[in-house]
């Protein structure tokens, strides 16, 4: 875990912003397009709740099968749709994950879908609060009060209140105060349907029950290539998911591993994901 913490600290300075990424074959959820439209037309400032719509918020630790949709401006924390490499067919129903490069753990599932994410943000008022792991609602409330203490000026309170009211009136988003219990249950339910565990703690849902072989971590490109050559698709998918957690896929670090991942992602038909890795 010390390795992960060290890498995560480095990654907080290594955001990928070379080129705008896209949604591949996925359609943007209608509510996301509305959030973006309101921001562009200056009908709402989502930064009052500490997030803004951002599709190009990638870090080396962002899982390849996550599609980012929001940044926070706080320690590289960002949010995205977890697709499980195409298992999720509709982003309206995709789980929402939080990637916090300098946190431990750096990746967490925080909502069952975008609407629930927004209902959580409406209650906590600052989206970065979702990056941490809490034992219960009481621990969360304590942290929330600490976090908001420096933003208790009347102007900040009024802006947050108006933005939350707008989410309710125009988006049909109700505040949800049972954040932690629902996240805990969400993680438990996901554990039941995951096909295999992964080192990032999220697990991976696969479309078939073909046996998954584990790769014994190595920085030797020949060993990586040999595994990818001989393994089945399910095993490669697990490797792809774990690659961003085990390696630093930027040009100055595990460069040869990065090239191999791009090559095999393209062979397996994951064009969007290969483009993501190319741009890290």
Buried (B, 14 or more C-beta within 10 A) or exposed (E): EEEBBEBBEBBBEBBBEEEEBBBBEBEBBEBBEBBBEBBEEEEBBBBBBBBBBBBBBBBBBBBBBBBBBBBBEBBBBBBBBBBBBBBBEEBBEBBBBBBBBBBEBBBBBBBBBBBBBBBBBBBBBBBBBBBBBBEEBEEBBEBBEEBBEEBEEEEBEEBBEEBBEBBBEEBEBEBBBEBBEBBBEBBEEBEEEBBBBBBBBBBBBBEEEEEBBBBEEEEEBEEBBEBBEEBEBBBBBBBBBBBBBBBBBBEEBBEEBBBBBBEBBBEBEBEBBBBBBBBB
